[in-house]
Amino acid sequence: MKLPERTIERLSTYRRTLLNCLDAGKNYIYSHELANLHSITAVQVRRDLMLIGFSSQTKKGYDVKELIDVIGKILDSSSALNVAVLGMGNLGRAVTTYFNGKRSKLKIAATFDVDSNKVDRVISGVNCYHIRDFKTIVQRENITIAIITSPPDTAKQLAEILEGAGIRGVLNFTTIPINISSNVYLEEFDMITSIEKVAYFVKEMNGGSLEK
């Protein structure tokens, strides 16, 4: 069964929380505890876990390690997936540095840029190549996912390059929406929109004014 996108998002956040709980020595957790940590209802947590066939709650709550393993089987591929980052400016470096090593089944295998000061160097622990070599490197490294962190005006051109190279999933961090084949899963994350959304609700909580 194909799970809803929002369920997948919550499962990912549950796993991060559960890993932190395990590190802190907490081996069991109740649905209402997990719900409180994510500002949602216990009903929502139980519904998500039912969708993945997990219902082994005891009097002590859910077994944290067992739940982590079950979520891993849902989210992770049987073999590791390789990822490419396009654009090694501040955001690209930050994404590469932060992400690599966080998940055993996902690896940033290559980065790309057009700046001669970055190409043919190791940046944030990963080899950086010229974008003109993208298809060759993708095939050589078996890369299936791409993260776009380049300047916004390059996003549409890069989308064509990604599709032509056989990329199957794209995370677009630019502020420009891109069009890509329905055969490619696209996730777009606009930080400016997200910040403006937060600012709007802060304003509303203050009665329409930011003045205290």
Backbone as JSON, one array per atom type, in Angstrom:
{
  "sequence": "MKLPERTIERLSTYRRTLLNCLDAGKNYIYSHELANLHSITAVQVRRDLMLIGFSSQTKKGYDVKELIDVIGKILDSSSALNVAVLGMGNLGRAVTTYFNGKRSKLKIAATFDVDSNKVDRVISGVNCYHIRDFKTIVQRENITIAIITSPPDTAKQLAEILEGAGIRGVLNFTTIPINISSNVYLEEFDMITSIEKVAYFVKEMNGGSLEK",
  "N": [[0.84, -1.2, 0.0], [0.54, 2.2, -0.88], [1.64, 4.85, 1.0], [0.21, 7.9, 2.38], [1.6, 11.17, 1.63], [1.91, 12.96, 3.82], [1.88, 11.22, 5.95], [4.26, 9.81, 5.54], [6.06, 11.91, 5.98], [5.58, 12.4, 8.7], [6.34, 9.92, 9.81], [9.08, 9.96, 9.33], [9.84, 12.07, 11.02], [9.02, 10.99, 13.45], [10.82, 8.87, 13.69], [13.3, 10.2, 14.03], [12.86, 11.42, 16.5], [12.45, 9.15, 18.09], [14.95, 7.93, 17.91], [16.46, 9.78, 19.32], [15.27, 9.43, 21.8], [16.05, 6.81, 22.37], [18.81, 7.13, 22.54], [18.86, 8.59, 24.85], [18.28, 6.72, 26.7], [15.68, 5.89, 26.94], [13.43, 3.39, 26.57], [10.82, 2.71, 26.05], [7.75, 4.12, 24.88], [4.77, 6.01, 25.11], [1.86, 6.56, 23.04], [0.7, 9.06, 23.43], [2.84, 10.47, 24.48], [4.67, 10.56, 22.36], [3.09, 11.95, 20.6], [2.81, 14.44, 21.91], [5.41, 15.41, 21.7], [5.45, 16.11, 19.08], [3.48, 17.89, 18.69], [0.92, 17.0, 17.93], [-2.05, 14.89, 17.83], [-2.63, 12.0, 19.94], [-4.24, 10.19, 18.71], [-3.68, 10.62, 16.02], [-1.03, 9.7, 15.9], [-1.4, 6.98, 16.53], [-2.99, 6.24, 14.38], [-1.23, 6.6, 12.22], [0.68, 4.65, 12.83], [-0.85, 2.37, 12.69], [-1.31, 2.28, 9.98], [1.11, 1.36, 9.03], [1.1, -1.1, 10.01], [1.82, -1.48, 12.66], [1.22, -2.23, 15.93], [1.95, -3.05, 18.4], [1.63, -2.26, 21.23], [2.42, -2.13, 24.63], [1.79, -2.35, 28.19], [3.73, -0.7, 29.01], [4.02, 0.97, 26.93], [5.03, 1.75, 23.51], [7.61, -0.26, 22.16], [10.58, 1.26, 21.74], [12.94, 0.74, 20.16], [12.02, -1.34, 18.53], [10.0, -0.06, 17.13], [11.47, 1.88, 15.75], [12.89, 0.19, 14.03], [10.79, -0.89, 12.48], [9.76, 1.4, 11.21], [12.02, 2.06, 9.76], [12.09, -0.04, 7.91], [9.97, 0.66, 6.35], [10.58, 3.26, 5.36], [13.22, 3.15, 4.35], [15.32, 2.08, 1.6], [16.13, -1.2, 0.32], [18.73, -1.34, -0.48], [21.43, 1.05, -0.4], [20.78, 4.45, -1.41], [22.08, 6.75, -3.72], [22.92, 10.2, -3.71], [22.93, 13.42, -5.29], [24.21, 16.75, -5.02], [23.42, 19.86, -6.31], [25.0, 22.75, -6.88], [27.18, 24.39, -5.04], [27.22, 26.5, -3.14], [26.75, 28.47, -0.17], [24.39, 27.26, 0.89], [24.38, 24.72, -0.38], [26.76, 23.62, 0.61], [26.13, 23.55, 3.33], [23.94, 21.78, 3.39], [25.14, 19.43, 2.42], [27.19, 18.97, 4.33], [25.67, 18.72, 6.68], [23.89, 16.62, 6.11], [25.24, 14.28, 5.19], [26.11, 11.06, 6.32], [24.08, 10.91, 8.15], [22.09, 9.06, 7.58], [22.19, 5.65, 6.92], [21.24, 4.53, 4.6], [21.15, 6.45, 2.71], [23.22, 8.43, 0.76], [25.31, 11.16, 0.03], [26.81, 11.24, -2.88], [28.1, 12.74, -4.78], [28.85, 16.13, -5.74], [27.98, 19.17, -7.51], [28.94, 21.95, -9.6], [29.54, 25.08, -11.31], [31.58, 26.75, -10.94], [34.95, 27.37, -11.28], [36.63, 27.44, -9.13], [35.61, 25.65, -7.4], [35.09, 23.24, -8.66], [36.45, 19.97, -9.22], [37.42, 19.64, -6.7], [37.44, 18.56, -3.24], [34.7, 19.09, -1.37], [33.15, 19.75, 1.63], [33.64, 17.12, 2.28], [33.0, 15.67, 0.01], [33.42, 14.82, -3.43], [33.52, 17.37, -5.9], [32.1, 18.11, -9.0], [32.07, 19.35, -12.44], [29.07, 20.66, -13.8], [28.61, 19.93, -16.41], [29.47, 17.37, -16.59], [27.56, 15.88, -15.45], [25.68, 13.78, -16.22], [27.4, 11.65, -16.82], [28.7, 11.19, -14.35], [26.51, 10.59, -12.76], [25.65, 8.17, -13.87], [27.94, 6.62, -13.42], [28.17, 6.62, -10.61], [25.78, 5.67, -9.87], [23.57, 7.36, -9.16], [20.45, 8.44, -7.98], [18.89, 10.39, -6.87], [18.5, 13.92, -6.62], [19.51, 17.05, -5.24], [18.65, 20.34, -5.46], [20.41, 23.2, -4.95], [21.17, 25.5, -6.06], [21.54, 28.88, -7.51], [18.38, 30.57, -7.99], [17.75, 31.24, -10.71], [18.83, 29.25, -12.23], [17.43, 26.96, -11.94], [15.37, 25.88, -13.65], [16.78, 25.14, -15.96], [18.5, 23.26, -14.85], [16.65, 21.34, -14.12], [15.97, 20.15, -16.52], [18.4, 18.96, -17.16], [18.64, 17.12, -15.1], [16.44, 15.42, -15.55], [17.13, 14.41, -18.04], [19.31, 12.89, -17.35], [18.29, 10.76, -16.04], [17.49, 10.92, -13.39], [15.52, 10.08, -10.52], [14.27, 11.24, -8.35], [13.73, 14.48, -6.95], [14.75, 17.15, -4.89], [13.94, 20.36, -4.5], [15.42, 23.23, -3.53], [15.34, 25.83, -4.3], [13.8, 29.09, -4.96], [12.28, 29.02, -7.17], [9.68, 27.4, -8.78], [9.74, 24.23, -10.44], [9.18, 22.45, -13.51], [8.75, 19.08, -14.18], [9.03, 15.72, -15.38], [6.32, 13.43, -14.74], [7.29, 11.04, -14.03], [9.3, 11.48, -12.33], [9.8, 12.01, -8.93], [8.98, 14.9, -7.25], [9.89, 17.24, -4.83], [9.36, 20.32, -3.42], [10.89, 22.9, -1.67], [10.49, 25.89, -0.3], [12.16, 28.21, 1.34], [11.76, 30.92, 1.87], [8.99, 31.29, 1.59], [8.17, 29.63, 3.68], [9.22, 30.97, 5.92], [7.84, 33.39, 5.7], [5.28, 32.46, 6.14], [5.45, 31.67, 8.82], [5.95, 34.2, 9.92], [3.54, 35.49, 9.31], [1.67, 34.14, 10.96], [2.72, 34.74, 13.44], [2.27, 37.47, 13.46], [-0.55, 37.44, 13.42], [-1.08, 36.27, 15.89], [-0.42, 38.33, 17.47], [-2.48, 40.05, 17.26], [-2.6, 41.14, 14.7], [-0.56, 42.93, 14.58], [2.92, 43.57, 14.93], [3.88, 44.95, 16.99], [4.52, 45.19, 20.46]],
  "CA": [[0.0, 0.0, 0.0], [1.27, 3.46, -0.93], [1.25, 5.69, 2.13], [0.07, 9.34, 2.11], [2.84, 11.94, 1.8], [2.02, 13.52, 5.17], [2.23, 10.11, 6.84], [5.69, 9.58, 5.35], [6.75, 13.01, 6.66], [5.5, 12.19, 10.15], [7.14, 8.75, 10.16], [10.47, 10.41, 9.36], [10.07, 12.84, 12.25], [8.91, 10.05, 14.58], [12.07, 8.11, 13.82], [14.34, 11.05, 14.61], [12.52, 11.57, 17.92], [12.67, 7.86, 18.75], [16.4, 7.73, 18.01], [16.9, 10.62, 20.44], [14.79, 8.77, 23.03], [16.89, 5.64, 22.61], [20.11, 7.65, 23.0], [18.69, 9.09, 26.22], [18.01, 5.59, 27.57], [14.24, 5.64, 27.03], [13.18, 2.2, 25.75], [9.38, 2.59, 25.75], [7.09, 5.43, 24.76], [3.33, 5.96, 24.86], [1.44, 7.33, 21.87], [0.47, 10.46, 23.8], [4.14, 11.1, 24.66], [5.19, 10.84, 21.02], [2.23, 13.0, 20.04], [3.15, 15.73, 22.54], [6.7, 15.85, 21.17], [5.26, 16.58, 17.71], [2.33, 18.82, 18.69], [-0.22, 16.4, 17.25], [-2.84, 14.09, 18.76], [-2.28, 10.59, 20.08], [-5.03, 9.49, 17.69], [-2.94, 10.7, 14.76], [0.11, 8.79, 16.01], [-1.88, 5.6, 16.43], [-3.46, 6.03, 13.0], [-0.04, 6.44, 11.37], [1.31, 3.37, 13.12], [-1.74, 1.33, 12.17], [-1.12, 2.23, 8.53], [2.31, 0.56, 8.73], [0.92, -2.42, 10.61], [2.48, -1.56, 13.98], [0.25, -2.02, 17.0], [2.43, -3.81, 19.57], [1.77, -1.4, 22.41], [2.29, -2.85, 25.89], [1.46, -1.47, 29.3], [4.83, 0.26, 29.12], [4.05, 1.79, 25.73], [5.66, 1.14, 22.35], [9.04, -0.56, 22.24], [11.21, 2.29, 20.91], [13.82, 0.14, 19.16], [11.21, -2.1, 17.58], [9.29, 0.91, 16.28], [12.5, 2.44, 14.86], [13.18, -0.81, 13.0], [9.64, -1.0, 11.59], [9.73, 2.62, 10.38], [13.15, 1.93, 8.83], [11.72, -0.96, 6.82], [9.03, 1.38, 5.49], [11.18, 4.43, 4.72], [14.53, 2.92, 3.72], [15.44, 1.1, 0.53], [16.9, -2.39, 0.72], [20.12, -0.97, -0.71], [21.64, 2.49, -0.25], [20.51, 5.31, -2.56], [23.07, 7.81, -3.83], [22.33, 11.52, -3.9], [23.81, 14.48, -5.8], [23.84, 18.12, -4.67], [23.76, 20.76, -7.42], [25.18, 24.11, -6.39], [27.94, 24.3, -3.8], [27.33, 27.75, -2.4], [26.57, 28.28, 1.27], [23.33, 26.3, 1.17], [24.83, 23.4, -0.82], [27.76, 23.14, 1.57], [25.45, 23.27, 4.59], [23.15, 20.56, 3.2], [26.06, 18.3, 2.29], [27.85, 18.76, 5.61], [24.71, 18.27, 7.68], [23.17, 15.39, 5.76], [26.05, 13.07, 4.99], [26.35, 10.27, 7.52], [22.9, 10.86, 9.02], [21.3, 7.88, 7.26], [23.03, 4.64, 6.27], [20.67, 4.16, 3.31], [21.21, 7.62, 1.82], [24.59, 8.96, 0.75], [25.65, 12.17, -0.98], [27.93, 10.62, -3.58], [28.77, 13.72, -5.65], [28.28, 17.47, -5.79], [28.23, 19.78, -8.82], [28.93, 23.4, -9.68], [30.2, 25.57, -12.54], [32.66, 27.62, -10.49], [36.24, 26.69, -11.41], [37.27, 27.38, -7.81], [34.99, 24.56, -6.63], [35.15, 22.0, -9.45], [37.63, 19.12, -9.04], [37.87, 19.72, -5.31], [36.61, 17.89, -2.25], [34.01, 20.1, -0.58], [32.32, 19.12, 2.67], [33.9, 15.69, 2.29], [32.47, 15.01, -1.2], [34.0, 15.33, -4.67], [32.7, 18.31, -6.65], [32.34, 17.99, -10.44], [31.39, 20.35, -13.27], [27.72, 20.22, -14.15], [28.59, 19.32, -17.75], [29.77, 15.94, -16.45], [26.53, 15.34, -14.56], [25.14, 12.49, -16.66], [28.46, 10.65, -16.7], [28.91, 10.88, -12.93], [25.28, 9.95, -12.28], [25.67, 6.77, -14.3], [29.06, 5.94, -12.77], [27.93, 6.5, -9.16], [24.41, 5.15, -9.68], [22.84, 8.38, -8.41], [19.04, 8.47, -8.37], [18.24, 11.54, -6.24], [19.26, 15.17, -6.73], [19.09, 18.18, -4.43], [19.03, 21.6, -6.13], [20.69, 24.29, -4.02], [21.81, 26.5, -6.9], [20.77, 30.12, -7.63], [17.06, 30.32, -8.55], [17.63, 31.38, -12.16], [19.37, 28.06, -12.92], [16.62, 25.8, -11.56], [14.66, 25.27, -14.77], [17.79, 24.49, -16.8], [18.97, 22.07, -14.15], [15.59, 20.33, -14.15], [16.12, 19.43, -17.8], [19.61, 18.13, -17.06], [18.32, 16.02, -14.18], [15.55, 14.47, -16.21], [17.88, 13.77, -19.12], [20.29, 11.96, -16.79], [17.59, 9.63, -15.45], [17.25, 11.09, -11.95], [14.17, 9.64, -10.2], [13.69, 12.06, -7.3], [14.37, 15.8, -6.86], [14.39, 18.09, -3.82], [14.27, 21.69, -5.01], [15.52, 24.22, -2.46], [15.31, 27.19, -4.84], [12.51, 29.76, -4.85], [11.62, 28.91, -8.47], [9.08, 26.09, -9.03], [10.21, 23.62, -11.68], [8.34, 21.44, -14.15], [9.53, 17.89, -14.47], [8.19, 14.58, -15.75], [5.6, 12.75, -13.66], [8.08, 9.86, -13.66], [10.26, 11.94, -11.32], [9.13, 12.54, -7.75], [9.49, 16.25, -6.98], [9.56, 17.9, -3.56], [9.88, 21.68, -3.48], [10.93, 23.52, -0.36], [10.77, 27.32, -0.45], [12.41, 28.72, 2.69], [11.19, 32.26, 2.02], [7.56, 31.09, 1.85], [8.02, 29.05, 5.02], [9.48, 32.02, 6.9], [6.73, 34.34, 5.62], [4.14, 31.79, 6.78], [5.66, 31.81, 10.27], [5.79, 35.62, 10.25], [2.12, 35.82, 9.24], [0.98, 33.64, 12.14], [3.21, 35.54, 14.57], [1.53, 38.72, 13.38], [-1.93, 37.19, 13.82], [-1.12, 36.01, 17.34], [-0.26, 39.63, 18.12], [-3.62, 40.88, 16.89], [-2.38, 41.82, 13.43], [0.54, 43.87, 14.69], [4.13, 43.02, 15.54], [4.25, 45.8, 18.12], [4.09, 44.65, 21.75]],
  "C": [[0.88, 1.25, 0.0], [0.76, 4.38, 0.16], [1.1, 7.15, 1.71], [1.37, 10.08, 2.38], [2.99, 12.47, 3.22], [2.37, 12.44, 6.18], [3.72, 9.81, 6.76], [6.5, 10.65, 6.08], [6.75, 12.78, 8.17], [6.33, 10.99, 10.59], [8.62, 9.12, 10.26], [10.77, 11.18, 10.65], [9.94, 11.96, 13.49], [10.25, 9.34, 14.79], [13.18, 8.95, 14.44], [14.11, 11.22, 16.12], [12.82, 10.28, 18.68], [14.16, 7.56, 18.9], [16.97, 8.55, 19.17], [16.48, 10.0, 21.78], [15.69, 7.6, 23.38], [18.26, 6.07, 23.13], [20.04, 8.12, 24.46], [18.34, 7.97, 27.2], [16.54, 5.28, 27.75], [13.88, 4.51, 26.06], [11.71, 2.0, 25.38], [8.78, 3.98, 25.71], [5.61, 5.23, 24.46], [2.98, 6.84, 23.66], [1.23, 8.8, 22.23], [1.8, 11.2, 24.04], [4.74, 11.48, 23.31], [4.4, 11.96, 20.37], [2.6, 14.37, 20.6], [4.46, 16.3, 22.0], [6.58, 16.41, 19.75], [4.05, 17.5, 17.56], [1.18, 18.31, 17.84], [-0.99, 15.56, 18.27], [-2.34, 12.65, 18.81], [-3.04, 9.75, 19.06], [-4.3, 9.48, 16.36], [-1.74, 9.76, 14.77], [-0.34, 7.35, 15.83], [-2.37, 5.27, 15.03], [-2.29, 5.8, 12.06], [0.58, 5.07, 11.57], [0.46, 2.19, 12.66], [-1.56, 1.16, 10.66], [0.11, 1.41, 8.14], [2.27, -0.78, 9.44], [1.59, -2.59, 11.96], [1.46, -1.26, 15.07], [0.67, -2.71, 18.3], [2.71, -2.9, 20.75], [1.54, -2.24, 23.66], [1.87, -1.86, 26.97], [2.53, -0.41, 29.5], [4.89, 1.2, 27.92], [4.67, 1.03, 24.58], [7.14, 0.86, 22.64], [9.76, 0.35, 21.25], [12.08, 1.68, 19.8], [13.04, -0.62, 18.1], [10.5, -1.17, 16.61], [10.26, 1.57, 15.3], [12.77, 1.48, 13.71], [12.03, -0.92, 12.0], [9.55, 0.21, 10.66], [10.86, 2.56, 9.35], [12.82, 1.04, 7.65], [10.77, -0.29, 5.84], [9.74, 2.47, 4.68], [12.43, 4.1, 3.88], [14.45, 1.9, 2.59], [16.27, -0.08, 1.01], [18.39, -2.15, 0.51], [20.23, 0.55, -0.63], [21.34, 3.24, -1.55], [21.53, 6.45, -2.55], [22.41, 9.11, -4.27], [23.38, 12.48, -4.46], [23.29, 15.83, -5.33], [24.31, 19.03, -5.78], [23.8, 22.19, -6.91], [25.87, 24.09, -5.04], [28.27, 25.66, -3.21], [27.13, 27.46, -0.92], [25.53, 27.22, 1.61], [23.76, 24.88, 0.79], [25.84, 22.79, 0.14], [27.09, 22.73, 2.88], [24.65, 21.96, 4.49], [24.05, 19.34, 3.18], [26.71, 17.96, 3.62], [26.89, 18.16, 6.64], [24.18, 16.87, 7.38], [24.05, 14.14, 5.73], [26.36, 12.37, 6.31], [25.16, 10.15, 8.45], [22.07, 9.61, 8.79], [22.16, 6.89, 6.47], [22.53, 4.29, 4.87], [20.63, 5.31, 2.32], [22.6, 8.24, 1.91], [24.75, 10.01, -0.33], [26.94, 11.72, -1.64], [28.71, 11.6, -4.45], [28.08, 15.07, -5.51], [28.71, 18.12, -7.11], [28.14, 21.3, -8.74], [29.53, 23.78, -11.03], [31.39, 26.46, -12.21], [33.98, 26.85, -10.52], [36.98, 26.58, -10.08], [36.71, 26.25, -6.94], [35.12, 23.21, -7.33], [36.49, 21.29, -9.24], [38.27, 19.3, -7.66], [36.97, 18.86, -4.44], [36.02, 18.97, -1.36], [33.05, 19.42, 0.38], [32.43, 17.6, 2.63], [33.46, 14.94, 1.06], [33.11, 15.65, -2.43], [33.02, 16.23, -5.41], [33.11, 18.26, -8.12], [31.66, 19.14, -11.18], [30.05, 19.79, -13.71], [27.67, 19.58, -15.54], [28.88, 17.82, -17.69], [28.69, 15.21, -15.65], [26.07, 13.94, -14.97], [26.16, 11.37, -16.5], [28.65, 10.21, -15.26], [27.69, 10.17, -12.35], [25.27, 8.47, -12.63], [26.77, 5.99, -13.58], [28.78, 5.66, -11.3], [26.54, 5.95, -8.84], [23.59, 6.09, -8.79], [21.4, 8.45, -8.91], [18.28, 9.68, -7.81], [19.13, 12.77, -6.37], [18.64, 16.24, -5.84], [19.58, 19.45, -5.12], [19.18, 22.69, -5.08], [21.37, 25.45, -4.75], [21.02, 27.81, -6.89], [19.45, 29.87, -8.36], [16.99, 30.35, -10.08], [18.2, 30.18, -12.93], [18.46, 26.84, -12.75], [15.98, 25.11, -12.75], [15.63, 24.54, -15.71], [18.29, 23.2, -16.16], [17.93, 20.96, -14.16], [15.68, 19.5, -15.43], [17.31, 18.5, -17.77], [19.34, 16.9, -16.18], [17.47, 14.96, -14.86], [16.27, 13.71, -17.31], [18.88, 12.75, -18.62], [19.62, 10.77, -16.1], [17.38, 9.71, -13.95], [15.78, 10.77, -11.65], [13.49, 10.48, -9.12], [14.46, 13.36, -7.15], [13.83, 16.56, -5.66], [14.88, 19.45, -4.26], [14.24, 22.71, -3.88], [15.45, 25.66, -2.99], [13.91, 27.78, -4.69], [11.74, 29.71, -6.16], [11.01, 27.51, -8.63], [9.57, 25.53, -10.36], [9.18, 22.62, -12.19], [9.21, 20.26, -14.52], [8.56, 16.73, -14.72], [7.52, 13.95, -14.53], [6.31, 11.47, -13.22], [9.13, 10.19, -12.6], [9.49, 12.49, -10.13], [9.79, 13.86, -7.36], [8.97, 16.76, -5.65], [10.19, 19.28, -3.6], [9.77, 22.33, -2.1], [11.4, 24.96, -0.52], [10.93, 27.92, 0.95], [11.79, 30.09, 2.92], [9.7, 32.16, 2.34], [7.33, 30.56, 3.26], [8.22, 30.12, 6.1], [8.34, 33.05, 6.9], [5.47, 33.76, 6.26], [4.25, 31.92, 8.29], [5.42, 33.25, 10.7], [4.32, 36.03, 10.26], [1.41, 35.39, 10.52], [1.46, 34.32, 13.42], [2.45, 36.86, 14.63], [0.09, 38.54, 13.87], [-2.07, 36.94, 15.31], [-0.98, 37.3, 18.13], [-1.35, 40.61, 17.69], [-3.39, 41.69, 15.63], [-1.25, 42.82, 13.46], [1.73, 43.2, 15.35], [4.6, 43.85, 16.72], [3.7, 45.2, 19.42], [3.48, 45.75, 22.6]]
}
